[in-house]
Amino acid sequence: MNYYIKVIAGFIVLDLFLNMGIAKSNLFLLQVLLVLLFFPLLKGILLFTKVKEFRNIGISFHPKWWKNVVFGFMIGFSFWLMKYLLFYLFGGFEIASHKSYSDIILTLLRIMLTFLVGSFLNDIVVRGYVFGHLKESIPVKWVFFISLIIYVLDDSWNEGFSISNMLFSLILGLSLTYAIYKTGSLWADTGIHWGLNVCYGIFNGTLGSSNGGIIITIHEQQSMFLEMISYIVPLIMFLFILLIRNQFVRQNG
């Protein structure tokens, strides 16, 4: 079988398993089981495509891998907090109240864990898998472009299909894709992704949650100016990452 047909088939299986299986499951124990099954499935697909090792798709516990996670988390969380602060200052939402102190810790732990798993699995499929299979066969600039476009299209599972959502995902995807391009592993990418998602979760809860986040907000009708903030903040984040790119640790090999 042609190598690229194998790669595409493997991607489709992983993407459907993630977005139609794990993400759509309403039963917690079933969701946990599907997450655990994701990695044997991934391993089987890597053997099928002859990439074989998790390391080859950026899952490598290289020295100071945790530094990329922590540093990435700080960047993602800080810029998304900036976005919500700007939204608040310019009337995008009002703070109605917050959860009781007894609920805050449990809610925060759920947000942290849920978005860590979700961000990591998404990063594996749309960036690690793509870079791992294509970086040796086509110029890396094209791998960057392909992975970025896949992320834009894939994000429509969660955000819906519209021009504004695609533009937002395109701008955000620059930072996430550049992180794996620069470091050769998923950790900085996942750190950034996790950090901004946790900040999102504090205000909105987890995806599909009816309980909301820690801070309960009343949203106002979004103006064109506020929509522009949604594009400008991730663009500034990307420029910032370019500026401090050498602070990330690169995986060898």
Stockholm file with secondary structure:
# STOCKHOLM 1.0

chainA/1-253         MNYYIKVIAGFIVLDLFLNMGIAKSNLFLLQVLLVLLFFPLLKGILLFTKVKEFRNIGISFHPKWWKNVVFGFMIGFSFWLMKYLLFYLFGGFEIASHKSYSDIILTLLRIMLTFLVGSFLNDIVVRGYVFGHLKESIPVKWVFFISLIIYVLDDSWNEGFSISNMLFSLILGLSLTYAIYKTGSLWADTGIHWGLNVCYGIFNGTLGSSNGGIIITIHEQQSMFLEMISYIVPLIMFLFILLIRNQFVRQNG
#=GR chainA/1-253 SS CCHHHHHHHHHHHHHHIIIIIITTCCCHHHHHHHHHHHHHHHHHHHHHHTCCCGGGGTCCCCTTHHHHHHHHHHHHHHHHHHHHHHHHHTTSEEEEEECCHHHHHHHHHHHHHHHHHHHHHHHIIIIIHHHHHHTTTSCHHHHHHHHHHHHHHHTHHHHCSCHHHHHHHHHHHHHHHHHHHHHSSSHHHHHHHHHHHHHHHHHHCSTTCSSCCSEEEEECCCCHHHHHHHHHHHHHHHHHHHHTGGGSCCCCC
#=GC SS_cons         CCHHHHHHHHHHHHHHIIIIIITTCCCHHHHHHHHHHHHHHHHHHHHHHTCCCGGGGTCCCCTTHHHHHHHHHHHHHHHHHHHHHHHHHTTSEEEEEECCHHHHHHHHHHHHHHHHHHHHHHHIIIIIHHHHHHTTTSCHHHHHHHHHHHHHHHTHHHHCSCHHHHHHHHHHHHHHHHHHHHHSSSHHHHHHHHHHHHHHHHHHCSTTCSSCCSEEEEECCCCHHHHHHHHHHHHHHHHHHHHTGGGSCCCCC
//
